[in-house]
Amino acid sequence: MRVCVVGTGHVGLVTCASLAAVGHEVVGVDSDEAKIEQLKSGDSPFFEPGLPELVEEGLRSQRLRFSTQIADGAPEAEIVFICVGTPPRESGEANLVAVENATREVMQHLSRAAVIVEKSTVPAGTSERIRRTLQRERPDLAPQVDVVSNPEFLREGKAVEDATNPDRILIGADGERAFVPMRELYKPWIDRGVPVFETNIATAELAKHACNAFLSTKISFVNALARLCERAGADVVAVADVMGADDRIGRQFLNAGLGYGGYCFPKDLLAFERLASRLGYEFGLLREVATINDDAVRAAVEKVKDALWNMEDKRIAVLGLAFKPDTDDIRLSPSLALARQLLDEGAHVVGYDPVAGLEAKGEIPDLEVVNTMWEACEGAHCVVIATDWQEFKDADLERLRSTMAYPVVVDGRNIYEPAEMNRLGFTYYPTGRPVVS
Ligand code: NAD
Protein backbone atom coordinates (compact mmCIF):
# COMPACT_ATOMS: atom_id res chain seq x y z
CA MET A 1 0.00 0.00 0.00
CA ARG A 2 1.07 3.63 -0.39
CA VAL A 3 1.54 5.15 3.03
CA CYS A 4 2.53 8.62 4.26
CA VAL A 5 3.80 9.04 7.82
CA VAL A 6 3.77 12.61 9.18
CA GLY A 7 6.30 13.08 11.98
CA THR A 8 9.44 10.93 11.87
CA GLY A 9 10.26 10.97 15.59
CA HIS A 10 10.48 7.99 17.93
CA VAL A 11 7.10 6.63 16.84
CA GLY A 12 6.91 7.87 13.23
CA LEU A 13 10.33 6.63 12.18
CA VAL A 14 9.76 3.16 13.58
CA THR A 15 6.34 3.12 11.87
CA CYS A 16 7.91 4.15 8.53
CA ALA A 17 10.68 1.58 8.68
CA SER A 18 8.57 -1.35 9.86
CA LEU A 19 5.87 -0.74 7.23
CA ALA A 20 8.50 -0.47 4.48
CA ALA A 21 10.10 -3.69 5.76
CA VAL A 22 6.92 -5.68 5.01
CA GLY A 23 6.60 -4.25 1.49
CA HIS A 24 4.58 -1.03 1.72
CA GLU A 25 5.68 2.12 -0.14
CA VAL A 26 6.28 4.70 2.58
CA VAL A 27 7.05 8.42 2.54
CA GLY A 28 8.14 9.78 5.93
CA VAL A 29 7.54 13.52 6.31
CA ASP A 30 8.87 15.81 9.01
CA SER A 31 8.88 19.59 9.28
CA ASP A 32 12.33 19.41 10.89
CA GLU A 33 14.68 19.87 7.92
CA ALA A 34 17.79 18.81 9.81
CA LYS A 35 16.12 15.54 10.81
CA ILE A 36 15.10 14.79 7.23
CA GLU A 37 18.60 15.59 5.95
CA GLN A 38 20.05 13.19 8.51
CA LEU A 39 17.60 10.47 7.57
CA LYS A 40 18.25 10.88 3.85
CA SER A 41 21.98 10.48 4.45
CA GLY A 42 21.38 7.30 6.46
CA ASP A 43 22.00 8.79 9.93
CA SER A 44 19.64 8.20 12.82
CA PRO A 45 18.41 11.33 14.62
CA PHE A 46 18.22 9.45 17.96
CA PHE A 47 19.53 6.29 19.57
CA GLU A 48 17.30 3.24 19.17
CA PRO A 49 18.81 -0.24 18.90
CA GLY A 50 18.20 -1.90 15.51
CA LEU A 51 16.49 1.12 13.96
CA PRO A 52 19.36 2.39 11.74
CA GLU A 53 19.56 -1.05 10.10
CA LEU A 54 15.80 -1.15 9.47
CA VAL A 55 15.82 2.37 7.99
CA GLU A 56 18.81 1.54 5.81
CA GLU A 57 17.03 -1.56 4.51
CA GLY A 58 14.02 0.62 3.59
CA LEU A 59 16.15 3.20 1.82
CA ARG A 60 18.06 0.51 -0.09
CA SER A 61 14.84 -1.16 -1.25
CA GLN A 62 13.54 2.31 -2.26
CA ARG A 63 10.30 1.52 -0.49
CA LEU A 64 11.14 4.19 2.10
CA ARG A 65 11.65 7.86 1.24
CA PHE A 66 11.88 10.99 3.35
CA SER A 67 10.73 14.54 2.69
CA THR A 68 9.99 17.81 4.45
CA GLN A 69 6.91 18.25 2.27
CA ILE A 70 3.57 16.63 2.99
CA ALA A 71 2.85 17.25 -0.70
CA ASP A 72 5.45 14.56 -1.49
CA GLY A 73 3.54 11.84 0.33
CA ALA A 74 -0.09 12.67 1.05
CA PRO A 75 -1.64 13.07 -2.42
CA GLU A 76 -1.01 9.46 -3.48
CA ALA A 77 -1.33 7.86 -0.06
CA GLU A 78 -4.06 5.38 0.77
CA ILE A 79 -3.21 5.71 4.44
CA VAL A 80 -1.72 8.76 6.21
CA PHE A 81 -0.36 8.34 9.73
CA ILE A 82 -0.19 11.32 12.09
CA CYS A 83 2.76 10.71 14.44
CA VAL A 84 3.54 14.24 15.63
CA GLY A 85 4.19 15.18 19.25
CA THR A 86 1.43 15.84 21.80
CA PRO A 87 3.32 17.65 24.57
CA PRO A 88 1.67 18.73 27.80
CA ARG A 89 0.25 22.21 28.25
CA GLU A 90 0.85 24.05 31.55
CA SER A 91 -2.54 22.72 32.73
CA GLY A 92 -1.54 19.11 32.01
CA GLU A 93 -3.87 18.87 29.01
CA ALA A 94 -2.42 17.51 25.79
CA ASN A 95 -1.33 20.24 23.40
CA LEU A 96 -2.83 19.19 20.08
CA VAL A 97 -1.65 22.10 17.95
CA ALA A 98 0.83 19.91 16.02
CA VAL A 99 -1.88 17.29 15.44
CA GLU A 100 -4.26 19.93 14.09
CA ASN A 101 -1.61 21.57 11.91
CA ALA A 102 -0.38 18.28 10.48
CA THR A 103 -3.87 16.94 9.74
CA ARG A 104 -4.96 20.23 8.15
CA GLU A 105 -1.95 20.20 5.89
CA VAL A 106 -2.56 16.57 4.97
CA MET A 107 -6.19 17.36 4.11
CA GLN A 108 -5.14 20.20 1.83
CA HIS A 109 -2.99 17.79 -0.17
CA LEU A 110 -5.27 14.76 -0.35
CA SER A 111 -6.32 13.91 -3.89
CA ARG A 112 -8.19 10.64 -3.38
CA ALA A 113 -10.11 8.48 -0.91
CA ALA A 114 -7.84 7.81 2.04
CA VAL A 115 -7.65 6.99 5.73
CA ILE A 116 -6.17 9.47 8.21
CA VAL A 117 -4.78 7.55 11.16
CA GLU A 118 -4.08 9.10 14.56
CA LYS A 119 -1.08 7.27 15.92
CA SER A 120 -0.06 10.06 18.28
CA THR A 121 -1.46 9.57 21.77
CA VAL A 122 -4.50 11.86 21.95
CA PRO A 123 -7.44 12.31 24.30
CA ALA A 124 -10.73 10.62 23.50
CA GLY A 125 -12.71 12.94 21.24
CA THR A 126 -9.77 14.05 19.08
CA SER A 127 -10.90 12.05 16.04
CA GLU A 128 -14.21 13.92 16.15
CA ARG A 129 -12.25 17.20 15.98
CA ILE A 130 -10.25 15.87 13.04
CA ARG A 131 -13.43 14.86 11.26
CA ARG A 132 -14.95 18.31 11.76
CA THR A 133 -11.78 19.93 10.44
CA LEU A 134 -11.93 17.61 7.45
CA GLN A 135 -15.47 18.69 6.67
CA ARG A 136 -14.41 22.33 6.77
CA GLU A 137 -11.14 21.95 4.88
CA ARG A 138 -12.19 19.44 2.26
CA PRO A 139 -15.98 19.22 1.94
CA ASP A 140 -15.37 17.76 -1.54
CA LEU A 141 -13.39 14.75 -0.26
CA ALA A 142 -14.75 14.39 3.30
CA PRO A 143 -17.28 11.64 2.41
CA GLN A 144 -14.44 9.48 1.02
CA VAL A 145 -11.96 10.03 3.84
CA ASP A 146 -12.08 8.02 7.08
CA VAL A 147 -10.48 8.85 10.41
CA VAL A 148 -9.01 5.96 12.39
CA SER A 149 -7.33 5.67 15.77
CA ASN A 150 -4.39 3.25 15.84
CA PRO A 151 -2.47 3.99 19.05
CA GLU A 152 1.16 2.99 19.37
CA PHE A 153 2.37 0.77 22.20
CA LEU A 154 6.09 0.58 21.42
CA ARG A 155 8.67 1.04 24.18
CA GLU A 156 11.73 3.19 23.51
CA GLY A 157 14.86 1.04 23.66
CA LYS A 158 12.82 -1.94 22.39
CA ALA A 159 10.93 -0.11 19.67
CA VAL A 160 12.04 -2.25 16.73
CA GLU A 161 11.31 -5.46 18.59
CA ASP A 162 7.88 -4.11 19.58
CA ALA A 163 7.03 -2.92 16.06
CA THR A 164 8.09 -6.22 14.52
CA ASN A 165 6.39 -8.34 17.13
CA PRO A 166 3.71 -6.29 18.93
CA ASP A 167 1.58 -7.97 21.58
CA ARG A 168 -1.52 -6.39 20.05
CA ILE A 169 -2.71 -4.05 17.31
CA LEU A 170 -5.52 -1.69 18.22
CA ILE A 171 -7.70 -0.21 15.50
CA GLY A 172 -10.52 2.16 16.35
CA ALA A 173 -12.93 3.17 13.60
CA ASP A 174 -16.53 4.21 13.36
CA GLY A 175 -17.73 2.16 10.40
CA GLU A 176 -16.67 -1.01 8.60
CA ARG A 177 -15.25 0.82 5.54
CA ALA A 178 -12.28 2.17 7.49
CA PHE A 179 -11.28 -1.22 8.91
CA VAL A 180 -10.74 -2.77 5.47
CA PRO A 181 -7.55 -0.89 4.45
CA MET A 182 -6.19 -1.10 7.99
CA ARG A 183 -6.52 -4.91 7.94
CA GLU A 184 -4.77 -4.97 4.58
CA LEU A 185 -1.97 -2.75 5.90
CA TYR A 186 -1.39 -4.98 8.92
CA LYS A 187 -1.94 -8.28 7.05
CA PRO A 188 1.69 -9.42 7.51
CA TRP A 189 1.26 -9.09 11.29
CA ILE A 190 -2.27 -10.50 11.37
CA ASP A 191 -1.11 -13.54 9.34
CA ARG A 192 1.54 -14.18 11.99
CA GLY A 193 -1.15 -14.31 14.66
CA VAL A 194 -0.70 -10.88 16.28
CA PRO A 195 -4.01 -10.19 18.06
CA VAL A 196 -6.04 -7.33 16.62
CA PHE A 197 -8.57 -5.38 18.66
CA GLU A 198 -11.18 -3.57 16.59
CA THR A 199 -13.18 -1.01 18.54
CA ASN A 200 -14.94 2.26 18.03
CA ILE A 201 -12.68 5.32 17.95
CA ALA A 202 -13.36 6.64 21.44
CA THR A 203 -12.57 3.21 22.90
CA ALA A 204 -9.21 3.01 21.09
CA GLU A 205 -8.22 6.53 22.12
CA LEU A 206 -9.20 5.87 25.71
CA ALA A 207 -7.58 2.41 25.85
CA LYS A 208 -4.15 3.87 25.05
CA HIS A 209 -4.40 6.39 27.89
CA ALA A 210 -5.74 3.67 30.18
CA CYS A 211 -2.70 1.43 29.49
CA ASN A 212 -0.19 4.16 30.27
CA ALA A 213 -2.11 5.36 33.31
CA PHE A 214 -2.33 1.82 34.68
CA LEU A 215 1.40 1.12 34.23
CA SER A 216 2.22 4.45 35.90
CA THR A 217 -0.11 3.48 38.75
CA LYS A 218 1.73 0.19 39.21
CA ILE A 219 5.06 2.01 39.41
CA SER A 220 3.74 4.56 41.89
CA PHE A 221 2.13 1.81 43.96
CA VAL A 222 5.48 0.07 44.41
CA ASN A 223 7.22 3.38 45.09
CA ALA A 224 4.70 4.16 47.83
CA LEU A 225 5.39 0.67 49.20
CA ALA A 226 9.12 1.50 49.10
CA ARG A 227 8.57 4.53 51.36
CA LEU A 228 6.63 2.30 53.75
CA CYS A 229 9.23 -0.51 53.65
CA GLU A 230 11.99 2.02 54.46
CA ARG A 231 10.09 3.03 57.58
CA ALA A 232 9.12 -0.53 58.60
CA GLY A 233 12.52 -2.16 58.01
CA ALA A 234 11.03 -4.31 55.23
CA ASP A 235 12.46 -5.12 51.79
CA VAL A 236 10.37 -3.86 48.85
CA VAL A 237 12.12 -6.18 46.37
CA ALA A 238 11.00 -9.22 48.37
CA VAL A 239 7.52 -7.71 48.77
CA ALA A 240 7.32 -7.20 44.98
CA ASP A 241 8.54 -10.77 44.38
CA VAL A 242 5.78 -12.12 46.63
CA MET A 243 3.17 -9.92 44.94
CA GLY A 244 4.48 -10.70 41.46
CA ALA A 245 4.24 -14.46 42.02
CA ASP A 246 0.47 -13.96 41.94
CA ASP A 247 -0.54 -14.18 38.26
CA ARG A 248 -3.30 -11.68 38.85
CA ILE A 249 -0.70 -9.06 39.85
CA GLY A 250 2.40 -9.91 37.77
CA ARG A 251 6.00 -8.93 38.58
CA GLN A 252 6.53 -6.41 35.74
CA PHE A 253 6.45 -2.71 36.61
CA LEU A 254 6.84 -3.48 40.31
CA ASN A 255 10.42 -2.19 40.56
CA ALA A 256 10.79 0.54 43.13
CA GLY A 257 13.05 3.40 42.08
CA LEU A 258 13.14 7.01 40.95
CA GLY A 259 9.80 6.64 39.23
CA TYR A 260 8.63 6.85 35.64
CA GLY A 261 9.62 9.48 33.09
CA GLY A 262 9.95 9.89 29.34
CA TYR A 263 7.62 11.25 26.73
CA CYS A 264 4.64 9.04 27.54
CA PHE A 265 3.74 8.20 31.12
CA PRO A 266 4.04 11.63 32.82
CA LYS A 267 2.23 13.62 30.14
CA ASP A 268 -0.31 10.93 29.28
CA LEU A 269 -1.28 10.43 32.91
CA LEU A 270 -1.95 14.15 33.33
CA ALA A 271 -3.72 14.45 30.00
CA PHE A 272 -5.96 11.51 30.98
CA GLU A 273 -6.76 13.10 34.32
CA ARG A 274 -7.57 16.41 32.59
CA LEU A 275 -9.76 14.65 30.02
CA ALA A 276 -11.67 12.86 32.80
CA SER A 277 -12.18 16.15 34.61
CA ARG A 278 -13.42 17.83 31.43
CA LEU A 279 -15.88 14.99 30.99
CA GLY A 280 -17.15 15.50 34.55
CA TYR A 281 -15.33 12.63 36.32
CA GLU A 282 -12.69 13.47 38.96
CA PHE A 283 -10.06 10.74 38.57
CA GLY A 284 -8.21 11.70 41.78
CA LEU A 285 -6.27 8.43 41.80
CA LEU A 286 -4.25 9.68 38.83
CA ARG A 287 -3.29 12.90 40.61
CA GLU A 288 -2.02 10.84 43.53
CA VAL A 289 0.01 8.63 41.15
CA ALA A 290 1.78 11.75 39.84
CA THR A 291 2.43 13.05 43.36
CA ILE A 292 3.99 9.73 44.46
CA ASN A 293 6.14 9.80 41.33
CA ASP A 294 7.51 13.27 42.17
CA ASP A 295 8.16 12.08 45.73
CA ALA A 296 10.33 9.21 44.46
CA VAL A 297 13.00 11.67 43.26
CA ARG A 298 12.72 13.74 46.41
CA ALA A 299 13.23 10.62 48.54
CA ALA A 300 16.51 9.88 46.75
CA VAL A 301 17.70 13.47 47.30
CA GLU A 302 16.91 13.10 51.01
CA LYS A 303 19.10 9.98 51.15
CA VAL A 304 22.01 11.88 49.60
CA LYS A 305 21.52 14.65 52.18
CA ASP A 306 21.29 12.10 54.98
CA ALA A 307 24.58 10.56 53.85
CA LEU A 308 26.54 13.76 53.17
CA TRP A 309 25.21 16.32 55.68
CA ASN A 310 25.78 19.62 53.85
CA MET A 311 25.78 19.47 50.08
CA GLU A 312 27.96 22.50 49.32
CA ASP A 313 31.39 21.44 48.05
CA LYS A 314 30.29 17.83 47.70
CA ARG A 315 30.85 16.08 44.41
CA ILE A 316 27.94 13.85 43.45
CA ALA A 317 28.04 11.52 40.46
CA VAL A 318 24.70 10.85 38.79
CA LEU A 319 24.98 7.67 36.72
CA GLY A 320 22.37 7.51 33.97
CA LEU A 321 20.68 10.58 32.50
CA ALA A 322 18.24 9.05 29.99
CA PHE A 323 14.81 8.27 31.41
CA LYS A 324 15.52 4.55 31.03
CA PRO A 325 18.27 2.34 29.57
CA ASP A 326 18.84 1.80 25.84
CA THR A 327 17.63 5.22 24.78
CA ASP A 328 19.09 8.72 24.61
CA ASP A 329 15.68 10.23 25.34
CA ILE A 330 15.92 12.61 28.32
CA ARG A 331 12.42 14.04 28.08
CA LEU A 332 10.98 14.23 31.61
CA SER A 333 13.80 11.99 32.84
CA PRO A 334 13.73 11.46 36.64
CA SER A 335 17.56 11.53 36.51
CA LEU A 336 17.47 15.14 35.34
CA ALA A 337 14.90 16.09 37.97
CA LEU A 338 17.26 14.56 40.53
CA ALA A 339 20.32 16.37 39.12
CA ARG A 340 18.43 19.68 39.22
CA GLN A 341 17.43 19.18 42.86
CA LEU A 342 21.01 18.29 43.84
CA LEU A 343 22.30 21.40 42.03
CA ASP A 344 19.67 23.50 43.83
CA GLU A 345 21.03 22.12 47.12
CA GLY A 346 24.46 23.51 46.18
CA ALA A 347 26.21 20.26 45.23
CA HIS A 348 28.68 19.86 42.37
CA VAL A 349 26.87 17.36 40.16
CA VAL A 350 28.69 15.29 37.55
CA GLY A 351 26.60 13.23 35.17
CA TYR A 352 27.41 10.33 32.92
CA ASP A 353 25.26 8.37 30.50
CA PRO A 354 26.38 5.89 27.83
CA VAL A 355 24.42 7.76 25.12
CA ALA A 356 22.43 10.71 26.52
CA GLY A 357 25.25 12.97 27.84
CA LEU A 358 25.05 15.65 25.14
CA GLU A 359 21.28 15.92 25.34
CA ALA A 360 21.44 16.26 29.13
CA LYS A 361 24.10 18.97 28.97
CA GLY A 362 21.89 20.90 26.55
CA GLU A 363 19.03 20.66 29.04
CA ILE A 364 20.99 21.50 32.23
CA PRO A 365 24.03 23.69 31.46
CA ASP A 366 25.16 23.64 35.15
CA LEU A 367 25.51 19.87 35.05
CA GLU A 368 29.08 18.72 34.38
CA VAL A 369 28.82 15.87 31.88
CA VAL A 370 31.75 13.50 31.40
CA ASN A 371 32.53 10.70 28.99
CA THR A 372 33.01 7.72 31.28
CA MET A 373 31.48 6.39 34.45
CA TRP A 374 34.94 6.41 36.07
CA GLU A 375 35.51 10.12 35.37
CA ALA A 376 32.17 10.85 37.01
CA CYS A 377 32.97 8.75 40.10
CA GLU A 378 36.56 10.00 40.56
CA GLY A 379 36.67 11.79 43.91
CA ALA A 380 32.87 11.66 44.31
CA HIS A 381 31.39 11.87 47.80
CA CYS A 382 28.33 10.01 46.62
CA VAL A 383 27.24 8.08 43.53
CA VAL A 384 23.56 7.98 42.63
CA ILE A 385 22.38 5.22 40.29
CA ALA A 386 19.67 6.99 38.34
CA THR A 387 19.19 4.79 35.24
CA ASP A 388 19.72 1.03 35.27
CA TRP A 389 22.07 0.71 32.29
CA GLN A 390 23.80 -2.68 32.03
CA GLU A 391 27.18 -0.90 32.20
CA PHE A 392 26.47 0.13 35.81
CA LYS A 393 25.21 -3.34 36.75
CA ASP A 394 28.45 -4.85 35.39
CA ALA A 395 30.75 -2.25 37.01
CA ASP A 396 33.77 -3.36 39.06
CA LEU A 397 32.53 -2.35 42.52
CA GLU A 398 35.94 -2.64 44.19
CA ARG A 399 37.29 -0.17 41.67
CA LEU A 400 34.28 2.04 42.32
CA ARG A 401 34.98 2.12 46.06
CA SER A 402 38.65 2.98 45.58
CA THR A 403 37.76 5.68 43.01
CA MET A 404 35.36 7.57 45.26
CA ALA A 405 36.22 10.06 48.02
CA TYR A 406 33.49 8.62 50.29
CA PRO A 407 32.10 5.13 49.60
CA VAL A 408 28.45 6.21 49.52
CA VAL A 409 26.03 4.83 46.91
CA VAL A 410 22.38 5.85 46.64
CA ASP A 411 20.80 3.27 44.38
CA GLY A 412 17.70 4.71 42.73
CA ARG A 413 17.21 1.54 40.67
CA ASN A 414 18.13 -1.27 43.11
CA ILE A 415 20.79 -2.72 40.80
CA TYR A 416 23.24 -3.90 43.49
CA GLU A 417 23.00 -6.59 46.15
CA PRO A 418 22.99 -5.09 49.67
CA ALA A 419 25.07 -7.99 51.09
CA GLU A 420 27.76 -7.45 48.43
CA MET A 421 27.81 -3.69 49.05
CA ASN A 422 28.19 -4.41 52.75
CA ARG A 423 31.08 -6.81 52.12
CA LEU A 424 32.83 -4.17 50.01
CA GLY A 425 32.49 -1.52 52.70
CA PHE A 426 30.02 0.82 51.05
CA THR A 427 27.41 2.88 52.81
CA TYR A 428 24.56 1.81 50.58
CA TYR A 429 21.12 3.36 50.33
CA PRO A 430 18.92 1.16 48.15
CA THR A 431 15.28 2.01 47.41
CA GLY A 432 12.73 0.49 49.77
CA ARG A 433 15.31 -1.80 51.41
CA PRO A 434 17.27 -1.40 54.65
CA VAL A 435 20.29 0.90 54.49
CA VAL A 436 23.68 -0.84 54.60
CA SER A 437 26.23 1.06 56.63
P1 NAD B 1 8.88 13.01 18.70
O1 NAD B 1 9.00 14.35 19.30
O2 NAD B 1 10.05 12.08 18.79
O3 NAD B 1 8.47 13.14 17.18
C1 NAD B 1 7.49 14.01 16.69
C2 NAD B 1 7.94 14.50 15.32
O4 NAD B 1 6.88 15.21 14.70
C3 NAD B 1 9.13 15.45 15.37
O5 NAD B 1 10.18 14.95 14.56
C4 NAD B 1 8.58 16.78 14.82
O6 NAD B 1 9.53 17.51 14.08
C5 NAD B 1 7.46 16.27 13.92
N1 NAD B 1 6.41 17.26 13.62
C6 NAD B 1 5.75 18.08 14.47
N2 NAD B 1 4.84 18.81 13.80
C7 NAD B 1 4.90 18.44 12.50
C8 NAD B 1 4.20 18.82 11.32
N3 NAD B 1 3.21 19.73 11.37
N4 NAD B 1 4.54 18.24 10.15
C9 NAD B 1 5.51 17.31 10.11
N5 NAD B 1 6.22 16.90 11.20
C10 NAD B 1 5.91 17.45 12.38
O7 NAD B 1 7.62 12.33 19.40
P2 NAD B 1 7.34 10.77 19.59
O8 NAD B 1 8.06 10.28 20.80
O9 NAD B 1 7.52 10.07 18.30
O10 NAD B 1 5.79 10.80 19.97
C11 NAD B 1 4.82 11.08 19.00
C12 NAD B 1 3.46 10.70 19.54
O11 NAD B 1 3.42 9.29 19.82
C13 NAD B 1 3.11 11.38 20.87
O12 NAD B 1 1.73 11.60 20.91
C14 NAD B 1 3.50 10.32 21.89
O13 NAD B 1 2.77 10.47 23.10
C15 NAD B 1 3.12 9.05 21.18
N6 NAD B 1 3.84 7.86 21.62
C16 NAD B 1 5.17 7.95 21.91
C17 NAD B 1 5.86 6.81 22.30
C18 NAD B 1 7.31 6.88 22.66
O14 NAD B 1 7.81 5.92 23.28
N7 NAD B 1 8.03 7.94 22.32
C19 NAD B 1 5.18 5.58 22.39
C20 NAD B 1 3.84 5.52 22.06
C21 NAD B 1 3.18 6.67 21.67
Residues whose N, C-alpha, C, O or C-beta is under 5 A from the ligand:
A	BS01	NAD	V6 G7 T8 G9 H10 V11 G12 V29 D30 S31 D32 C83 V84 G85 T86 A98 N101 A102 K119 S120 T121 E152 F153 L154 R155 E156 Y263 C264
